[in-house]
């Protein structure tokens, strides 16, 4: 049986991804792999409370307004001209365990990258195109969308132009520019293969509305820009499929999905979402058999935050949620998407199994607490 492996693209000695989601979902740390179904017993469900969080991130600029996308920018004649325009805005990022990429979104040292490039790093060094280096002063991250913003003490930097990813078409030429293999900034050209792709990158985390490209994506490209032939950033390189016999399947977070998250990270230091207050695990037939569950799909509650909406609604550990407002819940990701599609303060109806009994309760969603 073949194994499909989804890889983040930081060059890393040890890359363990720990995710804390705005819905209150905190799967145990996992390497970002997706494995085919097997007959092995499922791993033990982590029922421990989430680890103590660090102090909330400091807002970078409470008066921030994101730059508007360029409209009707002329197409550049070739990749040489695209690279000449964009490369000065691309940075190399080095941490104590990995190397990645980023790009300058504003002239005063605001840089965009991936969460998995900087997550957990004690030291972060930014190297600009001219070779000058700066330590990161402020780092704000959103693990759920794998996005991060880094601020350095610098002025008059060359900011990249922002494009509109809703205008992209399959077959369009693009360029991935980044710190490939940690060896310095380089460029790989290719085409857009698919749009609107969703892929699971680790247990409980799925990236949505991705741009698939056959431009060669390698470790170290994480956080770098994917640009169109007008030299505009239309995506943020994030993941690839690593599997024997598979080539040319790299993925970038579309800029239109990324900008609202980036705005919140810069404005307040973290992203506010509707909050239920649970940790979850997927239920599948193997887990249902192994743990003697009444259903073989759903979202298994492995921890309930005291005082959270879930707690007040009476949910407890080992409940299996199967419906949200009459929408079927088959996986933890279904519930996460469902909660995040609601509004803070909205009441939701939750159907769940406890042992052999089906139950219904209501929960009023609150604002996600600071990370």
C-alpha positions as CSV (number, residue, x, y, z in Angstrom):
1,X,0.0,0.0,0.0
2,X,1.4,3.3,-1.0
3,X,1.9,6.1,1.4
4,X,1.0,9.7,0.5
5,X,3.1,12.2,2.3
6,X,2.3,15.9,2.5
7,X,5.4,18.0,3.5
8,X,5.8,21.4,4.7
9,X,8.8,23.1,3.0
10,X,11.1,24.3,5.8
11,X,14.6,22.9,5.8
12,X,14.6,21.5,9.3
13,X,16.7,19.3,11.6
14,X,13.6,18.6,13.7
15,X,10.2,19.7,12.5
16,X,7.4,18.9,14.9
17,X,4.2,20.9,14.3
18,X,2.1,21.8,17.2
19,X,-1.3,23.3,16.3
20,X,-3.6,25.3,18.4
21,X,-6.8,26.2,16.5
22,X,-9.2,29.1,17.2
23,X,-12.0,26.6,17.7
24,X,-10.1,25.3,20.6
25,X,-8.9,22.3,18.7
26,X,-5.4,21.1,19.7
27,X,-4.3,17.8,18.3
28,X,-1.1,16.4,19.6
29,X,2.1,17.4,17.9
30,X,2.5,15.6,14.6
31,X,4.9,15.4,11.8
32,X,2.9,16.7,8.8
33,X,2.3,13.4,7.1
34,X,-0.9,11.8,5.7
35,X,-0.9,8.0,5.7
36,X,-3.3,5.6,4.0
37,X,-5.7,3.6,6.1
38,X,-4.1,0.6,7.7
39,X,-5.1,-2.2,9.9
40,X,-2.9,-1.1,12.7
41,X,-4.6,0.0,16.0
42,X,-5.1,3.7,16.1
43,X,-2.7,5.8,18.2
44,X,-3.8,6.6,21.7
45,X,-6.1,9.6,21.9
46,X,-4.5,12.5,23.7
47,X,-6.9,13.5,26.5
48,X,-4.5,15.9,28.3
49,X,-5.4,19.6,28.5
50,X,-3.6,21.9,26.1
51,X,-0.2,23.1,27.1
52,X,0.1,26.5,28.8
53,X,0.2,29.1,26.1
54,X,2.8,31.8,25.8
55,X,1.8,35.5,26.4
56,X,-0.4,36.9,23.6
57,X,1.4,38.3,20.6
58,X,1.9,42.0,20.5
59,X,0.1,43.8,17.7
60,X,2.5,45.0,15.0
61,X,0.5,48.0,13.8
62,X,-3.0,48.7,15.2
63,X,-3.5,51.2,12.4
64,X,-2.6,48.7,9.6
65,X,-4.4,48.8,6.3
66,X,-3.4,46.1,3.8
67,X,-2.2,47.2,0.4
68,X,-4.8,46.9,-2.3
69,X,-4.2,44.4,-5.1
70,X,-2.8,45.8,-8.3
71,X,-5.3,46.3,-11.1
72,X,-4.5,45.7,-14.7
73,X,-0.8,45.6,-14.1
74,X,1.0,44.9,-17.4
75,X,2.4,41.4,-18.0
76,X,6.2,41.3,-18.0
77,X,7.9,39.9,-21.0
78,X,9.8,37.0,-19.4
79,X,10.9,35.4,-16.2
80,X,14.1,37.5,-16.2
81,X,12.0,40.6,-15.8
82,X,9.7,39.0,-13.2
83,X,12.7,38.0,-11.0
84,X,14.3,41.4,-11.3
85,X,11.1,43.0,-10.0
86,X,10.3,40.5,-7.2
87,X,13.6,39.1,-5.9
88,X,14.5,42.3,-3.9
89,X,11.4,41.8,-1.9
90,X,12.1,38.2,-1.0
91,X,14.0,37.3,2.2
92,X,15.7,34.2,3.6
93,X,14.7,33.2,7.1
94,X,16.9,31.2,9.4
95,X,15.9,29.9,12.8
96,X,17.6,27.7,15.4
97,X,16.2,24.6,13.7
98,X,15.2,25.4,10.1
99,X,15.4,27.7,7.1
100,X,12.6,29.1,5.1
101,X,11.5,32.1,3.1
102,X,9.4,35.3,3.4
103,X,8.5,38.4,1.5
104,X,8.2,42.1,2.4
105,X,4.6,43.4,2.4
106,X,5.4,46.9,3.7
107,X,8.5,49.1,3.5
108,X,9.0,49.4,7.2
109,X,10.0,45.7,7.7
110,X,6.7,43.8,7.8
111,X,7.4,40.3,6.4
112,X,5.0,37.5,5.5
113,X,6.0,33.8,5.9
114,X,4.5,30.5,7.1
115,X,3.8,29.6,10.7
116,X,5.7,26.3,10.4
117,X,8.9,28.3,9.4
118,X,9.0,30.2,12.7
119,X,6.8,28.2,15.1
120,X,8.7,27.5,18.4
121,X,11.9,29.2,17.2
122,X,14.0,30.9,19.9
123,X,16.0,32.9,17.4
124,X,14.8,34.1,14.0
125,X,17.2,35.9,11.6
126,X,16.0,37.6,8.4
127,X,18.5,38.1,5.5
128,X,17.5,40.7,2.9
129,X,18.4,40.5,-0.8
130,X,21.3,42.9,-0.3
131,X,22.8,40.5,2.3
132,X,22.0,42.6,5.4
133,X,20.6,40.7,8.4
134,X,18.1,41.6,11.1
135,X,16.7,39.8,14.1
136,X,13.0,39.4,14.3
137,X,11.5,41.9,16.7
138,X,7.9,40.7,16.7
139,X,6.4,37.4,15.5
140,X,2.6,36.8,15.2
141,X,1.4,33.4,13.9
142,X,-1.8,31.6,13.0
143,X,-1.2,27.8,13.0
144,X,-4.6,27.0,11.6
145,X,-3.9,28.7,8.2
146,X,-0.1,28.2,8.5
147,X,0.6,32.0,8.2
148,X,2.9,34.2,10.2
149,X,4.0,37.9,10.2
150,X,7.5,38.9,11.3
151,X,8.6,42.5,12.0
152,X,12.2,43.7,11.8
153,X,13.7,47.1,12.5
154,X,14.2,48.4,9.0
155,X,12.9,51.1,6.7
156,X,12.7,51.8,3.0
157,X,12.6,48.2,2.0
158,X,11.3,47.1,-1.4
159,X,7.7,45.8,-0.8
160,X,6.2,43.3,-3.2
161,X,3.1,44.1,-5.2
162,X,-0.1,42.2,-4.2
163,X,-2.2,40.4,-6.9
164,X,-5.7,39.1,-7.0
165,X,-5.8,35.3,-6.9
166,X,-9.5,35.2,-8.0
167,X,-8.3,36.1,-11.5
168,X,-6.0,33.2,-11.8
169,X,-6.6,30.5,-14.5
170,X,-5.3,27.0,-14.9
171,X,-2.4,27.0,-17.3
172,X,-1.2,30.5,-16.3
173,X,2.6,30.9,-15.9
174,X,3.9,31.5,-12.3
175,X,7.2,31.7,-10.5
176,X,8.1,30.4,-7.1
177,X,10.9,32.5,-5.5
178,X,12.5,31.5,-2.2
179,X,15.3,30.2,-0.1
180,X,15.3,26.7,-1.7
181,X,17.3,24.2,0.4
182,X,18.5,27.1,2.5
183,X,21.1,27.9,-0.1
184,X,19.9,31.4,-1.0
185,X,17.1,33.0,-3.0
186,X,16.4,31.2,-6.3
187,X,13.5,31.0,-8.8
188,X,11.6,28.1,-10.3
189,X,9.1,28.6,-13.1
190,X,6.0,26.6,-14.0
191,X,2.3,26.7,-14.5
192,X,-0.9,26.7,-12.4
193,X,-2.1,23.1,-12.4
194,X,-5.3,23.4,-10.3
195,X,-7.1,26.0,-8.2
196,X,-9.2,25.8,-5.1
197,X,-7.4,22.7,-3.8
198,X,-7.8,21.5,-0.2
199,X,-5.2,19.1,1.3
200,X,-4.7,17.7,4.8
201,X,-1.2,18.6,6.0
202,X,-1.4,17.0,9.5
203,X,-3.8,15.4,11.8
204,X,-6.8,17.7,12.1
205,X,-5.4,20.5,9.9
206,X,-6.5,21.1,6.3
207,X,-5.3,24.0,4.1
208,X,-8.1,25.3,1.8
209,X,-8.2,27.2,-1.5
210,X,-4.7,26.3,-2.4
211,X,-3.0,26.9,-5.7
212,X,-1.4,23.8,-7.2
213,X,1.7,24.4,-9.4
214,X,4.2,22.3,-11.2
215,X,7.0,24.9,-10.4
216,X,9.7,23.0,-8.6
217,X,9.1,23.4,-4.8
218,X,11.8,22.4,-2.4
219,X,12.4,22.5,1.3
220,X,13.3,26.1,2.2
221,X,10.7,27.6,-0.2
222,X,8.1,27.8,2.6
223,X,6.7,31.3,3.1
224,X,8.1,32.6,-0.2
225,X,5.9,34.2,-2.8
226,X,4.3,32.5,-5.8
227,X,4.0,35.3,-8.3
228,X,2.3,35.8,-11.7
229,X,3.8,37.2,-14.8
230,X,3.0,40.7,-13.7
231,X,5.4,40.2,-10.8
232,X,2.5,40.2,-8.2
233,X,2.2,37.9,-5.2
234,X,-0.7,35.6,-5.8
235,X,0.2,32.9,-3.3
236,X,2.4,31.9,-0.4
237,X,4.3,28.7,-0.9
238,X,3.5,26.2,1.8
239,X,3.4,22.5,1.0
240,X,4.1,19.7,-1.5
241,X,3.3,16.1,-2.0
242,X,6.3,13.9,-1.4
243,X,5.6,10.4,-2.8
244,X,7.6,8.0,-5.0
245,X,6.6,8.6,-8.6
246,X,4.9,11.9,-7.9
247,X,6.4,15.2,-9.3
248,X,5.3,18.7,-9.8
249,X,2.6,18.9,-7.0
250,X,3.4,22.0,-4.9
251,X,0.9,24.2,-3.2
252,X,0.6,27.8,-2.2
253,X,-2.0,29.6,0.0
254,X,-3.9,31.9,-2.2
255,X,-3.3,35.6,-1.4
256,X,-7.0,36.4,-1.2
257,X,-7.4,33.8,1.6
258,X,-4.2,35.0,3.3
259,X,-4.8,38.7,3.4
260,X,-7.6,38.7,5.9
261,X,-5.5,36.5,8.3
262,X,-2.5,38.7,7.7
263,X,-4.6,41.8,8.5
264,X,-5.7,40.4,11.9
265,X,-2.1,39.3,12.8
266,X,-0.8,42.8,12.2
267,X,-3.7,44.6,13.8
268,X,-4.1,42.6,17.0
269,X,-1.4,39.9,17.1
270,X,-3.7,36.9,16.7
271,X,-6.8,35.8,14.8
272,X,-10.2,36.0,16.4
273,X,-12.7,33.2,15.5
274,X,-15.8,31.7,16.9
275,X,-14.9,29.4,19.8
276,X,-16.4,26.2,21.1
277,X,-13.6,25.1,23.4
278,X,-12.8,21.4,22.7
279,X,-10.0,19.2,21.6
280,X,-11.0,16.7,18.9
281,X,-9.9,13.6,17.1
282,X,-11.3,12.0,13.9
283,X,-13.5,8.9,14.3
284,X,-13.1,6.2,11.8
285,X,-14.1,2.5,11.6
286,X,-10.8,1.4,13.2
287,X,-11.2,3.8,16.1
288,X,-14.8,3.0,16.5
289,X,-14.0,-0.7,16.9
290,X,-11.0,-0.2,19.0
291,X,-12.7,2.2,21.5
292,X,-16.2,0.5,21.2
293,X,-17.9,3.7,19.9
294,X,-21.5,3.7,18.8
295,X,-20.7,5.4,15.5
296,X,-17.8,5.1,13.0
297,X,-17.6,8.7,11.8
298,X,-17.7,12.0,13.7
299,X,-15.5,14.3,15.8
300,X,-14.4,12.7,19.1
301,X,-14.2,15.1,22.0
302,X,-10.9,14.4,23.8
303,X,-10.8,17.5,26.1
304,X,-13.3,20.2,27.1
305,X,-12.0,23.6,28.3
306,X,-13.5,24.4,31.7
307,X,-16.0,27.4,31.4
308,X,-16.0,27.2,27.6
309,X,-19.2,27.1,25.5
310,X,-18.8,23.3,25.1
311,X,-18.5,22.9,28.9
312,X,-21.6,25.1,29.5
313,X,-23.5,23.0,26.9
314,X,-22.7,19.8,28.8
315,X,-20.2,18.2,26.4
316,X,-17.7,15.9,28.0
317,X,-14.7,13.9,27.0
318,X,-15.4,10.9,24.8
319,X,-18.6,12.4,23.3
320,X,-18.8,12.0,19.5
321,X,-20.2,15.0,17.7
322,X,-22.1,13.9,14.5
323,X,-24.1,17.0,13.6
324,X,-23.9,20.8,13.8
325,X,-27.2,22.7,13.0
326,X,-28.4,19.6,11.1
327,X,-25.2,19.5,9.0
328,X,-23.4,16.1,9.1
329,X,-20.1,16.0,11.0
330,X,-17.9,13.2,9.8
331,X,-14.5,14.4,10.9
332,X,-12.9,16.9,13.3
333,X,-12.2,19.1,10.3
334,X,-15.9,19.2,9.4
335,X,-16.6,20.6,12.9
336,X,-13.8,23.1,12.8
337,X,-15.1,24.5,9.4
338,X,-18.6,24.5,10.7
339,X,-17.7,26.5,13.8
340,X,-15.5,28.9,11.9
341,X,-18.3,29.6,9.4
342,X,-20.6,30.8,12.2
343,X,-20.6,34.2,14.0
344,X,-19.4,35.0,17.5
345,X,-22.4,35.0,19.8
346,X,-24.4,32.6,17.5
347,X,-26.2,29.6,19.1
348,X,-25.6,26.3,17.4
349,X,-27.4,22.9,17.8
350,X,-25.0,20.0,18.4
351,X,-26.0,16.3,18.1
352,X,-23.6,13.9,19.8
353,X,-23.3,10.3,21.0
354,X,-22.5,9.5,24.6
355,X,-22.0,5.7,24.9
356,X,-25.0,4.2,23.1
357,X,-27.3,7.2,23.5
358,X,-27.8,10.0,21.0
359,X,-28.1,13.5,22.6
360,X,-28.8,17.1,21.5
361,X,-27.6,20.3,23.1
362,X,-27.1,24.0,22.3
363,X,-23.9,26.0,22.6
364,X,-23.4,29.7,22.2
365,X,-20.1,30.4,20.5
366,X,-17.8,33.0,22.1
367,X,-14.7,34.8,20.8
368,X,-11.6,32.7,20.7
369,X,-9.2,33.6,23.6
370,X,-5.8,35.1,22.8
371,X,-3.2,32.4,22.0
